[in-house]
Amino acid sequence: MLNSHAHRLFDTAFNAAESLRLRRHEIGGARVLDGGAQHAGSIASGLFLARVCLADLAHVSIVPRGHDAGVEFIGSECDVFVQTDEPVRACLASQYAGWPINVGKYFAMASGPMRASRGREEMLLHLGLTESNPHAVGVLESELLPTVDVVNEIASECSVRPEHICLAVAPSTSIAGSIQVVARSIETAMHKLHALDFDVRTIVSATGTAPLPPPARRSKTVDGIGRTNDAILYGGRVTFYVDADDNDIESVIGNVPSESSKDYGRPFADVFKDYDYDFYKVDPLLFSPAMVTMHNLRTGRSWQRGRLNPSVLRQSFVT
């Protein structure tokens, strides 16, 4: 059970909140950990948020950046590295930010295994990735802590009691929020493959890496969204281990990297602005890593498509 995995991790973090630089709250009966909304957060809290998003079915770490990334000048030499042997459940059933929460004046993009409990997204239904669980665990990308009304809405949507809800919160402008978003390199490629009608259930294992950008100024939310997305779009690299027909791979591999999109080539903040800050107006083909490699376990063949684009990363990370 996805929520059970994440619930165990959340319990551990809640008891060790101070050492992770997380702040504990109880809102409407729910337990809430603040990793960047009203509290500074940390690298450790960012890794925790990423693991919660993935239902604790993946390893997430900060690693030295490879010298071919071309963005060493920004002062950070780190990548966010993710590896999983449960890519469908970890990334699509849990990590994908497929639940926009709008309650009153509160807005957040919700991810984590509580999406599977809600079970209303077309992708989850198509892949049979819904579940019933007494707990609902998730992450809210937001500058604000949830209200009691938000907790009650989540409880209703997930068919759980408010006191059985566990939420971690951080905006993309925080350290923790940046890590949580950049840890989505595999997820973006998985979601795009599904959109291209590739059978993602043939993906056995995956690794992904993307540069950790400098956090944007707290008041510059769009810059925070832009930098974290650009890290994946122009600096992300994903490798899949697949058990499939070669023809199935060849038919989609060229369309998986972000460069297949008509919106490719500019910092995401600029693209976002042109579409009136509406994610759903942006070309969906843009949301994927810069480079994708697929190794077919059935035949021993490999494919690699896409390219890193350090020039766009420079524009995004430095401005």
C-alpha positions as CSV (number, residue, x, y, z in Angstrom):
1,M,0.0,0.0,0.0
2,L,1.5,3.3,-1.1
3,N,0.0,5.4,1.8
4,S,1.2,2.9,4.3
5,H,4.8,3.1,3.0
6,A,4.7,6.9,3.2
7,H,2.9,6.9,6.6
8,R,5.8,5.1,8.2
9,L,8.3,7.5,6.7
10,F,6.1,10.5,7.9
11,D,5.9,9.1,11.4
12,T,9.7,8.9,11.6
13,A,10.1,12.4,10.3
14,F,7.4,13.9,12.5
15,N,9.2,12.5,15.6
16,A,12.6,13.8,14.3
17,A,11.2,17.1,12.9
18,E,13.7,19.4,14.7
19,S,16.8,17.6,13.3
20,L,15.3,17.8,9.8
21,R,14.5,21.5,10.3
22,L,10.8,20.8,9.8
23,R,8.1,22.5,11.9
24,R,5.3,20.4,13.3
25,H,1.6,21.6,13.2
26,E,-1.8,20.1,13.8
27,I,-4.5,21.6,11.5
28,G,-8.0,20.4,11.7
29,G,-6.8,17.1,13.2
30,A,-4.2,16.5,10.4
31,R,-0.5,16.4,11.1
32,V,1.4,18.9,9.0
33,L,5.2,19.3,8.5
34,D,6.3,22.6,7.2
35,G,9.5,22.4,5.1
36,G,9.5,25.9,3.7
37,A,6.1,27.7,4.0
38,Q,6.7,29.5,7.4
39,H,9.9,27.7,8.3
40,A,13.3,27.7,6.7
41,G,13.5,24.0,5.9
42,S,16.7,22.3,4.8
43,I,18.4,19.9,2.4
44,A,17.4,17.0,4.7
45,S,13.7,18.2,4.7
46,G,13.8,18.4,0.9
47,L,15.0,14.8,0.6
48,F,12.2,13.8,3.0
49,L,9.5,15.6,0.9
50,A,10.8,13.9,-2.2
51,R,10.7,10.5,-0.6
52,V,7.1,11.1,0.6
53,C,6.1,12.1,-2.9
54,L,7.5,8.8,-4.1
55,A,5.7,6.8,-1.3
56,D,9.2,5.9,-0.1
57,L,9.7,3.6,-3.0
58,A,12.8,5.3,-4.4
59,H,16.2,6.4,-3.2
60,V,16.8,10.2,-3.4
61,S,20.2,11.7,-2.8
62,I,22.3,14.8,-3.5
63,V,25.3,13.9,-5.6
64,P,28.2,15.8,-7.2
65,R,27.4,17.1,-10.7
66,G,29.0,15.6,-13.7
67,H,31.3,18.0,-15.6
68,D,29.2,17.9,-18.8
69,A,26.2,19.7,-17.3
70,G,27.8,23.1,-18.2
71,V,26.3,25.1,-15.2
72,E,29.2,25.0,-12.7
73,F,29.4,28.8,-12.6
74,I,26.2,29.2,-10.6
75,G,28.0,28.1,-7.4
76,S,26.2,24.8,-6.8
77,E,27.9,21.6,-7.8
78,C,25.0,19.3,-6.9
79,D,22.5,17.1,-8.7
80,V,19.4,15.5,-7.3
81,F,19.7,11.8,-8.1
82,V,16.7,9.4,-8.0
83,Q,16.7,5.6,-8.4
84,T,13.7,3.3,-8.2
85,D,12.8,-0.3,-9.0
86,E,9.1,0.6,-8.7
87,P,8.8,3.4,-11.3
88,V,5.1,3.1,-12.0
89,R,3.9,3.0,-8.4
90,A,6.5,5.5,-7.1
91,C,6.3,8.0,-9.9
92,L,2.9,7.8,-11.6
93,A,0.7,6.5,-8.7
94,S,2.3,8.8,-6.2
95,Q,4.8,11.5,-7.2
96,Y,3.0,13.0,-10.2
97,A,1.5,16.4,-9.2
98,G,-1.9,15.6,-10.7
99,W,-4.2,17.1,-8.1
100,P,-4.7,20.9,-8.0
101,I,-6.3,21.8,-4.7
102,N,-8.5,25.0,-4.8
103,V,-10.3,25.7,-1.5
104,G,-11.4,29.3,-1.0
105,K,-8.3,31.4,-1.5
106,Y,-6.0,28.5,-0.9
107,F,-4.2,26.8,-3.9
108,A,-1.6,24.1,-3.9
109,M,-0.4,21.4,-6.3
110,A,-0.8,18.1,-4.5
111,S,1.2,15.0,-5.0
112,G,2.1,11.8,-3.1
113,P,0.2,8.6,-2.5
114,M,-3.0,10.3,-1.3
115,R,-3.7,10.8,-5.0
116,A,-4.1,7.0,-5.3
117,S,-6.6,7.1,-2.4
118,R,-8.5,9.9,-4.2
119,G,-8.4,7.8,-7.4
120,R,-10.0,10.3,-9.8
121,E,-7.3,10.9,-12.3
122,E,-7.7,9.3,-15.7
123,M,-4.1,8.0,-15.7
124,L,-4.6,6.3,-12.3
125,L,-7.8,4.7,-13.4
126,H,-6.3,3.5,-16.7
127,L,-3.3,1.9,-15.0
128,G,-5.3,0.5,-12.1
129,L,-3.3,2.5,-9.6
130,T,-6.0,3.4,-7.1
131,E,-6.1,2.2,-3.5
132,S,-8.2,2.3,-0.3
133,N,-6.2,3.1,2.8
134,P,-7.1,4.5,6.3
135,H,-4.3,7.0,5.9
136,A,-3.8,9.8,3.3
137,V,-0.2,11.1,2.9
138,G,0.8,13.8,0.5
139,V,2.9,16.9,-0.3
140,L,1.5,20.4,-1.0
141,E,3.6,22.7,-3.2
142,S,2.4,26.0,-1.7
143,E,3.6,29.1,0.1
144,L,1.0,28.7,2.8
145,L,0.0,26.0,5.3
146,P,-3.3,24.3,4.6
147,T,-6.4,25.6,6.3
148,V,-9.0,23.4,8.2
149,D,-11.2,23.6,5.1
150,V,-8.3,22.3,3.0
151,V,-7.8,19.4,5.4
152,N,-11.6,18.6,5.3
153,E,-11.6,18.7,1.5
154,I,-8.7,16.2,1.3
155,A,-10.4,14.0,3.9
156,S,-13.6,14.0,1.8
157,E,-11.8,13.3,-1.5
158,C,-9.7,10.5,0.0
159,S,-12.5,9.0,2.1
160,V,-10.4,9.2,5.3
161,R,-10.8,10.9,8.7
162,P,-9.0,14.3,9.0
163,E,-6.8,12.9,11.9
164,H,-5.5,10.3,9.5
165,I,-4.1,12.9,7.1
166,C,-0.4,13.6,6.9
167,L,0.9,16.5,4.8
168,A,4.3,18.0,4.1
169,V,4.3,21.6,2.7
170,A,7.0,23.7,0.9
171,P,7.0,26.2,-2.0
172,S,9.3,25.9,-5.0
173,T,11.3,29.0,-3.7
174,S,12.5,27.1,-0.6
175,I,15.4,24.7,-0.3
176,A,13.2,21.8,0.4
177,G,10.7,22.7,-2.3
178,S,13.4,23.0,-4.9
179,I,14.7,19.5,-4.1
180,Q,11.2,18.0,-4.1
181,V,10.5,19.4,-7.6
182,V,13.9,18.6,-9.2
183,A,13.5,15.0,-7.9
184,R,10.8,14.5,-10.6
185,S,13.2,13.8,-13.5
186,I,12.0,10.1,-13.8
187,E,8.3,11.1,-13.2
188,T,8.2,13.6,-16.0
189,A,9.6,11.0,-18.5
190,M,7.2,8.3,-17.3
191,H,4.2,10.6,-17.6
192,K,5.2,11.6,-21.1
193,L,5.8,8.0,-22.2
194,H,2.3,7.2,-20.9
195,A,0.9,10.2,-22.9
196,L,2.7,8.8,-26.0
197,D,0.8,5.5,-25.5
198,F,3.9,3.6,-24.5
199,D,3.2,0.8,-22.0
200,V,4.9,2.2,-18.9
201,R,4.4,-1.2,-17.1
202,T,7.3,-2.6,-19.2
203,I,9.7,-0.2,-17.4
204,V,11.5,-2.3,-14.8
205,S,13.8,0.2,-13.2
206,A,14.9,3.8,-13.6
207,T,17.5,6.4,-12.6
208,G,17.3,10.1,-13.1
209,T,19.4,13.2,-12.3
210,A,18.9,17.0,-12.6
211,P,20.9,20.0,-11.4
212,L,19.8,21.6,-8.1
213,P,19.2,25.3,-8.9
214,P,19.7,28.2,-6.5
215,P,16.4,28.9,-4.8
216,A,14.6,32.0,-6.2
217,R,13.7,34.9,-4.0
218,R,10.7,34.1,-1.8
219,S,8.6,36.8,-3.5
220,K,9.4,35.5,-6.9
221,T,7.2,32.4,-7.1
222,V,7.3,32.2,-10.9
223,D,11.1,32.3,-10.8
224,G,11.1,29.4,-8.4
225,I,8.7,27.4,-10.6
226,G,10.8,28.3,-13.6
227,R,14.2,27.3,-12.2
228,T,13.0,23.9,-10.9
229,N,11.3,23.1,-14.1
230,D,14.3,24.2,-16.2
231,A,16.6,22.0,-14.2
232,I,14.7,19.0,-15.6
233,L,13.8,20.4,-19.1
234,Y,17.3,21.5,-19.9
235,G,19.5,19.6,-17.5
236,G,17.7,16.4,-16.6
237,R,18.9,12.9,-17.6
238,V,16.9,9.7,-17.2
239,T,17.7,6.1,-17.9
240,F,15.1,3.4,-18.2
241,Y,15.6,-0.4,-18.1
242,V,12.7,-1.8,-20.1
243,D,11.4,-5.2,-21.1
244,A,9.6,-4.4,-24.4
245,D,9.6,-4.9,-28.1
246,D,12.3,-2.8,-29.9
247,N,9.7,-1.4,-32.3
248,D,7.7,0.0,-29.3
249,I,10.7,1.8,-28.0
250,E,11.8,3.1,-31.5
251,S,8.3,4.5,-32.1
252,V,8.4,6.9,-29.1
253,I,12.0,7.5,-28.0
254,G,12.5,10.5,-30.3
255,N,9.5,12.3,-28.8
256,V,10.3,11.8,-25.1
257,P,13.0,14.5,-24.5
258,S,11.8,18.1,-23.9
259,E,13.3,19.3,-27.2
260,S,10.3,17.6,-29.0
261,S,8.1,20.4,-27.8
262,K,7.2,23.6,-29.7
263,D,7.7,25.5,-26.5
264,Y,11.3,24.3,-26.1
265,G,14.3,26.7,-26.0
266,R,13.4,29.4,-23.5
267,P,13.4,29.5,-19.7
268,F,10.2,28.1,-18.4
269,A,9.3,31.3,-16.5
270,D,9.1,33.1,-19.9
271,V,6.9,30.4,-21.4
272,F,4.7,30.3,-18.4
273,K,4.2,34.1,-18.6
274,D,3.2,33.8,-22.2
275,Y,0.4,31.4,-21.3
276,D,-0.9,33.6,-18.5
277,Y,0.6,31.4,-15.9
278,D,-1.7,28.5,-16.7
279,F,0.2,25.1,-16.7
280,Y,-2.6,23.5,-18.8
281,K,-1.9,25.9,-21.7
282,V,1.7,25.0,-22.0
283,D,2.5,22.3,-24.6
284,P,2.4,19.0,-22.6
285,L,5.3,17.7,-24.6
286,L,7.6,20.2,-22.9
287,F,7.4,18.5,-19.5
288,S,10.1,15.9,-19.8
289,P,13.9,15.6,-19.2
290,A,16.5,16.9,-21.6
291,M,18.0,13.5,-22.3
292,V,16.5,10.0,-22.1
293,T,18.2,6.6,-22.4
294,M,16.4,3.3,-22.8
295,H,18.0,-0.1,-22.3
296,N,16.0,-3.0,-23.6
297,L,16.5,-6.0,-21.3
298,R,14.8,-8.2,-23.8
299,T,17.2,-7.6,-26.7
300,G,20.2,-5.8,-25.3
301,R,19.7,-2.8,-27.5
302,S,20.0,0.8,-26.2
303,W,18.7,4.2,-27.4
304,Q,19.6,7.7,-26.3
305,R,17.9,10.9,-27.5
306,G,17.9,14.6,-26.5
307,R,20.6,16.9,-25.3
308,L,21.6,19.1,-22.4
309,N,21.1,22.8,-22.9
310,P,23.4,24.8,-20.5
311,S,22.7,28.1,-22.2
312,V,19.0,28.1,-21.1
313,L,20.1,27.0,-17.6
314,R,22.4,30.0,-17.4
315,Q,19.5,32.3,-18.3
316,S,17.2,30.7,-15.8
317,F,19.6,30.2,-12.8
318,V,21.4,33.6,-13.0
319,T,18.7,36.1,-13.8
